[in-house]
Amino acid sequence: MATLTLDLDSFARELLGRYARQSGTSLPNVIRLAIRYHLADGTGSATPDWLRDAEPARVSECIEVELDERTWTALAATSERRRIDPERLAEDAYLHFLADLESGRVAERLARSPDLTSG
């Protein structure tokens, strides 16, 4: 088990929090799901320069997210390969999740891959 401390801006906090309320779960559970969703996607093999070089977001809230060993190992390996901190990759993950949430792809993918929500 590993704990990741993330700095959420108000935009991410509001949208992720809304999804958590609608799903009847907690914000850390939604962020865990977003990380698993992103890692399972496989399309984001490279981190865009704007994310790697961007200034940290204005912090609205710090949140701790516990990750199971399998998710942490995958996150750490991917962040090392992309040469960014795991926290930055988690930020990329929840932004990816939010974009797909708005487009309807999250519901479609979760229906096809219910294993993303377990663990």
N, C-alpha and C positions, 0 to 999 in steps of 0.2 A: 504494500500500500504506500502511495506517495501523496503528498499534499502540494497542491499548486496554488499560489496566491496570485489572483488576477485583479487588475485595476479596471473596473468597468466605467465607461462614461455614461452619461444619462441616457443617451440614445440606446445603447446596447442594454442597459439596465431595464429600461422601459419595455422594449420589445421582447427580450428574453423573459422578463418577469410576466408579461402578458401571456406568453406561451405557457409558462409554468402554471399560472392560474387556470388557464383554459384546459390544461392537461391534468390538473389536480396533483401536481408534483412540486418539487422545490427548485429554486434557481440553480443550486449546484447540480442537481440531477439533469437539468436541461443543458447546462454547460458540458457535463460529462457526455451526454448524448451528442452534442454538437461536435465534440472532439472525435468521438467514435465515427460519427457520420463523415466527417472530413477525412479522417485517416482511411476509411473504407472506400472513399470515392476514387482515389487513384488518379484523378485528373490533374490535381495540383502538385505536380512533381517538382515544381520550382516556385520559390517564394518571390513574388514581384519585388523589384528594387524599392518601390515606394513603401512597401511594408517593412522591408529590412532596414531602410534608412529613415523611416518616419519618426518624428518626435512622439514620445508616449502621449496617449490620449489624456485629456483632462479627466482626472479621477473624480467620479461621483461616489464610488463605493469600492472598497476592497472586499473581495470574497475569496474564501478558501474552498477549494474543490478537492476532495479525495478521489484519487484514481486507483483502480485495481492494478495489480502488477502488470497484467497484459497490456492494458491501455497505456500505462506509464512507459513501459518498454518501447512500445510502438511510437509514442509521442517523442520520447528522448532520441530514438534512432532517426526519426524523420527530421527532427529539429537539428540534429548534428549534421545530417546529410545536406540540409538546406542552409546550414551555417547561421542559424538564428536561435535565440533562447526558446525553451519550451513554452514560456509564457507568451511570447510573440506568436508562436505557432498556434497556441490556443486561441489567441485573439483572431488570427486568420480563420481558424475553425469556426468560431461563433459568428463571424461576419459572413462566411460562406453559408452557414446554416440559416442565418437570417435572410439572405438573398434567396436561397432555395425555398424557404418557408413562404416568402411572399409570392413566389412563382407557382407554388403548389407541388414542387418536386419533393419536398420533405415527406408529405403524406403518402405520395406514390411510392417513394423509396422505403419508407417504414413498413408499408403494407407488403412489399416484396422481401424485406430483410428484417423481420422482427427481432433477430438476434442483436441488432444494434442497440436495442433498449435494455438488454439484459447485462448483468455483470456488475 
